[in-house]
Amino acid sequence: MALELPAGVNKRYATLAAITISIFWLWIVFDRPYELPDNISWNIYSGATKPTATTSTHAIDSTVDLFDVPVLESEALKEVCYETHWNKSLVFTCDESAGGIGSIRSSVLHCIRYAVAAGASLVLPSIVLRNASDISHISTGLKTDLEYMFDVPYFMHSVRLSCPGLNILESKAKIKDLNTEYDAISLLPDSVVNFTNPIHGQPKLEKVIGTSFHDPITWRAEFYGWLRQFYIKDRKGPVVVDLEISHLQYPVASDGEGFALDFGSLLRFRADVRGLATQVIQGLAEQYTPNINLTADYYPNAFFGVHLRTEKDAAELRLAQDSTFSSFETQSRLYLDQTPQSQPSVIYVSSGDLDEVAKFTLEATKNNNTVNIPVVTKFDLLKGVALAELNALTWDQQAMVDFLVMLKASDFAGVGHSGFAWNIALKRHTLAQQKKYLDGPQMLSDDLSQIYGNVRGYPEFAACIWP
């Protein structure tokens, strides 16, 4: 039986009254929340300054993941994989990826690309652990699974959708009909080709951006030519090739722009790291930039991301050409000069040495400094359980948090001898409006990032890192 309204009561007014009562009830139950999400069209303060300056629009929520990108399904990858002739009797392994997150990410992607080029199956790559007590010691021989840094189910699903011909094996134990009578063959993938531009030389920029250091079109033929020397008549079981580390030789532009832009998205960082990075950004928003849209690709006029590359491992590996830009004095001066460019509320520093951060903070907040802006790190912005989770991570895993946060920065700065900085800057470059980014005034210059160093230095980074 339908509910009858009293005589003279207009149904429209009754509906409005019911909605008003419902909203008031929700206001009471949920402790009278003042703030409404910016993306709700009926929030009258969306995009404007709230009347209560002390109330944040972005309370920290540990269930949110700002970096939970969809599984990759790339038509550009499908096209390349469809044209590949797959060899069921060939298996690649990739167990030598070492160094910082930039080097490891690039190395793993190169292994995947070479497996596709050869038409081989690929055992899930592993990662070489850094020495926890001496961060400059990266070749320890201690290895761990890919999930140490990356989201393995996401990777597997993305490969199935974007390159279904590529067979990914969970471990060497999963290699079908493996004959242990034969040893695996070790190969530096780049060694089977004739280089048109030596890696340590100074090739012309046009060459580097185009064909780079070797022609990948010929790599498959040259690889199989090299493999013939290991031919054994009546051999049983697949041939296993162990790939040595290679991450600054394969020219990423050779497969076309669509492939180059999509391929790096086969890898995304593990969920707990993404969650911590999200909470860092929420902390930045809550304390310094309350009106930003957290779902945006990056945040204009919010925070300036600085990679202070002066840690112990960088100092010990310093090359002669890096001497100027490796110093704290040079980096701090350049970064503080750049700070006003994006009108940030705060500087976010990525560094594995908090003593160096303290020195930078002092420089940034000096009374005679025109910047005089607060400086923070992830350790300042995470609290309680989240901070404990961060401290439980290794040095390189903690750097992954910074990597993600820097992607959202209003502006970014790093130095040219850092693969970490190049990975971030090249990924951000896909969003930049200024596209002629290698023509100076710095090693990389666009409207979202600056990589400081000698102009056109380290061409292998620009040519061989997938964004």
Secondary structure as GFF3:
##gff-version 3
##sequence-region A 1 467
A	DSSP	alpha_helix	11	29	.	.	.	ID=ss1
A	DSSP	alpha_helix	75	82	.	.	.	ID=ss2
A	DSSP	beta_strand	90	94	.	.	.	ID=ss3
A	DSSP	alpha_helix	101	118	.	.	.	ID=ss4
A	DSSP	beta_strand	121	123	.	.	.	ID=ss5
A	DSSP	beta_strand	126	128	.	.	.	ID=ss6
A	DSSP	beta_strand	143	145	.	.	.	ID=ss7
A	DSSP	three_ten_helix	146	148	.	.	.	ID=ss8
A	DSSP	alpha_helix	152	162	.	.	.	ID=ss9
A	DSSP	beta_strand	168	169	.	.	.	ID=ss10
A	DSSP	three_ten_helix	172	174	.	.	.	ID=ss11
A	DSSP	beta_strand	185	187	.	.	.	ID=ss12
A	DSSP	three_ten_helix	189	192	.	.	.	ID=ss13
A	DSSP	alpha_helix	205	210	.	.	.	ID=ss14
A	DSSP	three_ten_helix	216	218	.	.	.	ID=ss15
A	DSSP	alpha_helix	219	227	.	.	.	ID=ss16
A	DSSP	three_ten_helix	228	230	.	.	.	ID=ss17
A	DSSP	beta_strand	239	243	.	.	.	ID=ss18
A	DSSP	three_ten_helix	252	255	.	.	.	ID=ss19
A	DSSP	alpha_helix	257	263	.	.	.	ID=ss20
A	DSSP	three_ten_helix	264	266	.	.	.	ID=ss21
A	DSSP	alpha_helix	271	287	.	.	.	ID=ss22
A	DSSP	beta_strand	303	307	.	.	.	ID=ss23
A	DSSP	alpha_helix	312	316	.	.	.	ID=ss24
A	DSSP	three_ten_helix	320	322	.	.	.	ID=ss25
A	DSSP	alpha_helix	328	338	.	.	.	ID=ss26
A	DSSP	three_ten_helix	339	342	.	.	.	ID=ss27
A	DSSP	beta_strand	346	350	.	.	.	ID=ss28
A	DSSP	alpha_helix	354	364	.	.	.	ID=ss29
A	DSSP	beta_strand	375	376	.	.	.	ID=ss30
A	DSSP	alpha_helix	378	381	.	.	.	ID=ss31
A	DSSP	alpha_helix	384	392	.	.	.	ID=ss32
A	DSSP	alpha_helix	395	407	.	.	.	ID=ss33
A	DSSP	beta_strand	411	415	.	.	.	ID=ss34
A	DSSP	alpha_helix	419	429	.	.	.	ID=ss35
A	DSSP	beta_strand	444	445	.	.	.	ID=ss36
A	DSSP	beta_strand	449	452	.	.	.	ID=ss37
A	DSSP	alpha_helix	459	464	.	.	.	ID=ss38
###
